[in-house]
């Protein structure tokens, strides 16, 4: 299994440009999420999805869109990039235990380092 | 979501046991305590999770007192490769859709 993969690894954008950060997982996990991490800070949740066709907002959703058309993929779209969105972006996935409850064991991708000029 | 407090940084020599304590005074009855490790330029990695008393796996031990208002992650005989940031999280239930990562504890292992 490749686990959670993210592309690209690095990206530089100009203010106002749009782009999509890709995330895919091959573990058949129903739960996927996007975080951003700023220097010296912990991770902040942007959006999450509990299954195909279902998404919800996290702590810092403004300026980002997501969709979940398949179990495997969970792309993050920046609509109009701003310097404040310069950050490292992590995608994660998780699964439900035998009891059907979501576990706290999330599997993270390697991250995308985004710079907005 | 319960707020957690942990030291910003710790130093340890190779071969020593390291204990990182996390305070979570307003932990709820159904909250679990989860620890993650993050190396530079990598995503966090799940280490261990527990509800009460003691949990041990091949990487670490987690000690939780009866009042559950704190927890201690114990790393036996650390090596240079254990240098990382360690996050303590308290989730609403065994699984939380919104895990909250604080700033974590930066552990530096010294040769």
HADDOCK unambig.tbl for C-alpha pairs under 7 A between the chains (distance, minus, plus):
assign (segid A and resid 40 and name CA) (segid B and resid 103 and name CA) 6.99 0.50 0.50
assign (segid A and resid 41 and name CA) (segid B and resid 103 and name CA) 5.09 0.50 0.50
assign (segid A and resid 42 and name CA) (segid B and resid 101 and name CA) 5.20 0.50 0.50
assign (segid A and resid 42 and name CA) (segid B and resid 102 and name CA) 4.90 0.50 0.50
assign (segid A and resid 42 and name CA) (segid B and resid 103 and name CA) 4.41 0.50 0.50
assign (segid A and resid 42 and name CA) (segid B and resid 104 and name CA) 6.78 0.50 0.50
assign (segid A and resid 43 and name CA) (segid B and resid 101 and name CA) 5.33 0.50 0.50
assign (segid A and resid 44 and name CA) (segid B and resid 101 and name CA) 6.86 0.50 0.50
assign (segid A and resid 58 and name CA) (segid B and resid 98 and name CA) 6.99 0.50 0.50
assign (segid A and resid 90 and name CA) (segid B and resid 43 and name CA) 6.60 0.50 0.50
assign (segid A and resid 101 and name CA) (segid B and resid 95 and name CA) 6.23 0.50 0.50
assign (segid A and resid 102 and name CA) (segid B and resid 94 and name CA) 6.89 0.50 0.50
assign (segid A and resid 102 and name CA) (segid B and resid 95 and name CA) 4.30 0.50 0.50
assign (segid A and resid 102 and name CA) (segid B and resid 96 and name CA) 6.76 0.50 0.50
assign (segid A and resid 103 and name CA) (segid B and resid 94 and name CA) 5.86 0.50 0.50
assign (segid A and resid 103 and name CA) (segid B and resid 95 and name CA) 4.17 0.50 0.50
assign (segid A and resid 104 and name CA) (segid B and resid 34 and name CA) 6.99 0.50 0.50
assign (segid A and resid 104 and name CA) (segid B and resid 94 and name CA) 6.62 0.50 0.50
assign (segid A and resid 104 and name CA) (segid B and resid 95 and name CA) 4.86 0.50 0.50
assign (segid A and resid 104 and name CA) (segid B and resid 96 and name CA) 6.31 0.50 0.50
assign (segid A and resid 105 and name CA) (segid B and resid 46 and name CA) 5.77 0.50 0.50
assign (segid A and resid 106 and name CA) (segid B and resid 46 and name CA) 6.70 0.50 0.50
assign (segid A and resid 107 and name CA) (segid B and resid 45 and name CA) 6.79 0.50 0.50
assign (segid A and resid 108 and name CA) (segid B and resid 43 and name CA) 5.30 0.50 0.50
assign (segid A and resid 108 and name CA) (segid B and resid 44 and name CA) 6.21 0.50 0.50
assign (segid A and resid 108 and name CA) (segid B and resid 45 and name CA) 6.89 0.50 0.50
assign (segid A and resid 109 and name CA) (segid B and resid 43 and name CA) 5.91 0.50 0.50
assign (segid A and resid 110 and name CA) (segid B and resid 42 and name CA) 5.31 0.50 0.50
assign (segid A and resid 110 and name CA) (segid B and resid 43 and name CA) 5.34 0.50 0.50
assign (segid A and resid 111 and name CA) (segid B and resid 42 and name CA) 6.78 0.50 0.50
assign (segid A and resid 111 and name CA) (segid B and resid 43 and name CA) 6.37 0.50 0.50
